[in-house]
Amino acid sequence: MPGYRKLGRPTAHRNAMLRNIVTDLFREGRITTTDTRAKEARRKAEKMITLAKRGDLHAYRQVLTYIYDEDVAKKLFDEIAPRYAERNGGYTRILKLGPRQGDNAEVVFLELV
């Protein structure tokens, strides 16, 4: 058993999807997605915030390898990371919205605390 969810996608597709979700989360502050995607994206987002809290050049370059948009990476370092300077983890929150109409999948808000 791997230590992550495969989400019914090939590796490259899954990684691209999670990168998109995390990038959008930092751009918007709150996104709507399914429960399992949110749980997997949360793991990546928390790592990105922890890197951004370090604030050095190496951390910035590591974040840029994952976040698609350079403006979002800059926002992560300049605005988001300082908000969580005193907090050790738990930067995101998942709020359940109920089942989706078409396929009954659990839909949630994934948001920054």
N, C-alpha and C positions, 0 to 999 in steps of 0.2 A: 504494500500500500504506500503510495507516495504521500508526502506531507502536505499536499495541496489538492484542490478540486480541479478536475479536468474540464468541467463545464461542457462536455460533449463537443469539443472542438480540437482540431489539430494544434500542436504546440505553437506554431507561428501565429495562427489566428487568435488563439487564446491570449498570448502575450500582447498582441496588438490591441485586442479588445480591452484588456485590463489597463494598458497604457492610456488608451483613449478615455476610459472611465476616470482614472486618477487625474489626468490632465484637466478634464471637464470639472471634476470635483474642486480642484484648486482654483479654476477660473471662476466658477459660479458660486462655490461655497456650499451648495446643496444640489444633489441630483436624485432622480427617480430611477430605480433599476430593480431587478429581481433580488430576492434575499440571498441566494447563493453567490451571485456576482458581487453583491455588496460586501459580503463577508470576505471574499477573496481580494477585492479591491482595497478593503480596509487595511489588510496586512501590508500591502504595497504602500499605501498612502502614509501609514504610520512610520514606515521606514524612511520615506522621503522627508517627512517633517523632522524626524530625528537627525537625519543628515543635515538638513537646513539649519537646525539649531546649532550644529558645530560651526557653521559659517565660514569655513576656510575654502580656499580655492579648489582643493581636491574634492571636497564635499560638493561644491558647485558643479564640478565637471561630472561627478558621479550622478547627480540629479539630472543633468542635461542628457545623459545617456538613456534615461528612462522617460522623462517628460518630453512630449513632442514639441511644445511651444516655448521658445526662449523667454517670451514676455511672462508666461505663467511661472517659469522657473525663477525669474527675477522677483515676481510678486511673492512667491513662496519664501524666498530669503529675506525680502524687505518688509513684508507685512505679516505673513502668516506665522513664520517661525518665532519672531519676537513675542507674539501673543502667548505662546506656549513655553516661554523661557523657564517659568517656575513649575511647569507640569511635567511629570515623568510618565509619558505614555497616556493612552486614552484620549487621543485628539479628535476622534470621530465618534459619531453616534448613529445608530440604525433605528429608525422609527417605522414600525409596520403600518402599511396602509390598507391591507386586505388583499383578496385574490384579484387577479387580472381577469377581465371579462372573457377573453378568447380562450385561454388555456388553463385558467385557474391557478396560475403561478403566483406565489406570494410576492407582492410588490412592496417596496420599502423606499423611504428617503434615506440616503446616505449623506450626512452633513458634518461639517466641522463644528466642534463644540464651541 
